Every structure is written in structure tokens, then in C-alpha cells.
Amino acid sequence: MDSSANRPTTIGSLRQSGWVSRSVKDEIRHNAIERIRAGEPLFPGVLGYEDTVLPQLEHAVLAGHDVIFLGERGQAKTRMIRLLTDLLDEYMPIIAGSEINDDPFNPISHYAKEQVLHHGDDTVLEWVHRDQRFGEKLATPDTSIADLIGEVDPIKVAEGRYLSDELTLHYGLVPRTNRGVFAINELPDLAERIQVGLLNVLEERDVQIRGYKIRLPLDVLLVASANPEDYTNRGRMITPLKDRFGAQIRTHYPIDVETEMAIARQESNLPTDGPPVVLPEFMEELISTFTHLARSSPQINQRSGVSVRLTVANTETLVAAATRRALRLGEAEVVPRVSDLDALIASSAGKIEIEALEEGRDAEVIDHLLRGAILTVFKERFSGEGVRQVVDAFEEELTASAGDDLPASAYVELLEANPALVAPVTELVGDADGDGVKAAAVELLLEGLHLSKRLNKDSVGGRASYRARA
């Protein structure tokens, strides 16, 4: 029934079509089973969770459970929640004019019941797309019952309706997501009395609004997210609401640098106009390594987490800095290199929380982590023999300059004049023809030798000079 022309328009024609009414959890479960049989992923684009989070989530979907994700910021919780809507049927019939997606065969609102009573099989239908069956609320201390459940509409009262009339109600987000997926982000931030109200509508199926009690047998898949520290802290969550969730799933950051790199490639919004961008793999590894070092640094507040968004933002910023440099130097392609890394201080400062003892030293802490990332990648990418030959060449009076004011051709000339540099650069980039990639490799080699205490470095402005240790 994908074609709008073929969809039933009344309850009678819907019944004749053979359409079967299902709960939202049964609907999601049925579509998940079909995807699994076809060998299709249930949550495409979610990387790094294949052996940890996704199996647990799939179990919850197949079991028909409400789910709460526990994890720090930037762990794809919201993405997985929103992908649940892809497991809904593409279109769903409702009674035309219904504010709460009334099931044509099982209406629950006063309005829908009246329509069926008066029109029977001629009751008119509407079809709702799966994207309209998702509701979301960021929990804040000032969230009210009116936001989630509903409130008496004074305009409807002024029109002459009585307060005892259900039609005076203006439904909140949860009823309006009936027969859909409703998500609450940062659930523990809800006041306890609101948690109780939410529990009533989801479990007992009734709610009191301004002293008026109504039954709302809603059909909702409830999905929530929370910081583990808030969720387990006594007093932040009422026990009956915790008990409502059939699955509690702990998310995590990418376990390895390779996964972090894959996520950054998928999520980064790199420019498509201007000079073409070539992002060497070792520079991608450097950015991801920086994030992993931040996640284990005692100088960073680990309770607030270090989001994957840090890696994505730093990738975009590094390319932007390299683009600016390439445009100023008139180069044909954009290739980020070590001298562009200073730009990451600005994109990193707002995404990591410095510990109290380190306050006021944000740039210094970030620079220290960047140097650690450079040294880590240098040690992984360069072997001992080639590096020893480079150090020997510097001890024989070789000096080298690097900086964001030098074009890539200057590094190629350095390679041509100093054969000792060729072997380790070739080891890193292979037979890459681009001057920009070779320039990036030379900068990583020189800075790595300095950070490993095998070369001295003198810096003035954006220019660095490398020489043998005295």
C-alpha cells in the first residue's frame, strides 16, 4: 500500500483490504525480523557497536521492550533512537482529524469514538508517514505535565465546553506520539512528580489533568537516554519508572583508533568546492589518537566525556586550516599537515572539560595532548633504521625548516637535496605523487624526531627550524 492512490480511504475499505491492526512494538518487531532475514542491518551507519551495543538493542526490539541508553555525550544514543522509526511501517492509517493517531479499529479518544459511532465504515482515514510517528523531549527541571501529557485548553472552555468534557484537553507530546516512538533525553532531569505522571500514562494508562481524570490507553515505544552517573544516583530516578524499561543498554566510545577514524570519515562535512582535499591517513590517525588520549588524560574531566564530535570537528577544522594555507600559497590541492594542528585548539576547547586544577590552561593542556598524539603516530608509522639515517644526516650539519608559510614544493626540494629523508617518507606514503602528501610526511617525521628528543627545534612565529641536538 505504498501508492497513495491504492490506500483505503475509509474504515470499510481498510477492513476489506486485509490490513491488520498491530501494536507499535509488534510492528517494529515484525519489520526487524524481515530485515534480519534479508541480511540487512537494523541500524545502518552506527559504527563500533557491532559486537557490544547493537546485539543488545536488537534483543530489546525483538522482545518488545522499552529501552534506556546509559552513556556519556557523543555516543550515538540519539542516532540509534531516531533510527528506530525506520523499523515502523512506511505509512499508518489513522482516523482523519485525530490528534493522537487513533487506530481505526481501536479508537481511544472521544473525538475518534464519536466519528466511528456516527459514520461507521464510512469514517474517513488519513495515512501518516513513519517520520511523523516520532516524538522527542529533552528533559529539563521545568518540564511540566502539560508538556508531556496535556493541559486544559482555555480557548475551548471559552467556546462553551465544560471542563468535564475531554474535548477541552490539549494533548501533550506523549499522547500525540500514540502508535509511535517517544524519546526522552536526559531522563533523570525530570522532576519526580513528572516522572510519576509519565509512569501513570505509560503503565496505569490514566492521568489526571487539573483534577479531570481520563483514560489514555496509549500504544507507545518509550526510549530514553541518561548519563550513567545521574541514572544510578539515588533520588534522581523513581524506582517504578526504572522498572518500566525492559532493557538498559550501556553505550561507549569507540574502542580503537581505527573505528574513530571510520566514524570521522562518515560524519565529517568536508568542502567540495575550492581546491581538492587530500587527507592523508596518518593525519586522520593523529586526530583520532588525540581524542583517545583526551579520554584517558587525568587533566580532562572524564565524567563529562570526550565526544566523537571532537574528532569530527577537529577533522573539519584541520581541513579548513589547510585550505586557508593552500589558498594563500596558491597551491592546487589541500593537504593538512602538522603545522596546521594549532588550529585545533579552538575546535577542541569547547568540547572537552578541563579539570579544576587545570583551569585557565586549556591551550596548554590541548597542546600537550596534540604533542602526545604526534609522538604516538610517529612511533607507529616510522621504523628504526630509516629514522637513524635521518638523525645521522642532521648530525652532519643538515638543518630543515617547516611552517605554514612554506609551500609543498619546499619540502620536495628538501627531499631531493637530502636522500636520507627519502626512505622514511616513502615508507610512510608509498609512491604518492602529490607534493602535499610528501610535505605532510616530512613535517610528521621532523616533529616526531623532535618530540622523541632526537632533534632540537627552534620556533619563531609559525616557522620552525630543526637541527641536531647539541
Secondary structure, 3 states (H helix, E strand, C coil): CCCHHHCCCEHHHHHHHCCCCCCHHHHHHHHHHHHHHCCCCCCCCCCCCCCCHHHHHHHHHHHCCCEEEECCCCCCHHHHHHHHHHHCCCEEEEECCCCCCCECCECCCHHHHHHHHHHHHHCEEEEEEHHHHEEEEECCCCCCHHHHCEEECHHHHHCCCCCCCHHHEEECHHHHCCCEEEEEECHHHCCHHHHHHHHHHHHHCEEEECCEEEECCCCEEEEEEECHHHHHCCCCCCHHHHHHCCEEEECCCCCCHHHHHHHHHHHCCCCCCCCCECCCHHHHHHHHHHHHHHHHCCCECCCCCCCHHHHHHHHHHHHHHHHHHHHHHCCCCECCCHHHHHHHHHHHHCCCCECHHHCCCHHHHHHHHHHHHHHHHHHHHCCHHHHHHHHHHHHCCCCEEEECCCCHHHHHHHHHHCHHHHHHHHHHHCCCCCHHHHHHHHHHHHHHHHHCCCEEEEEECCEEEEEECC
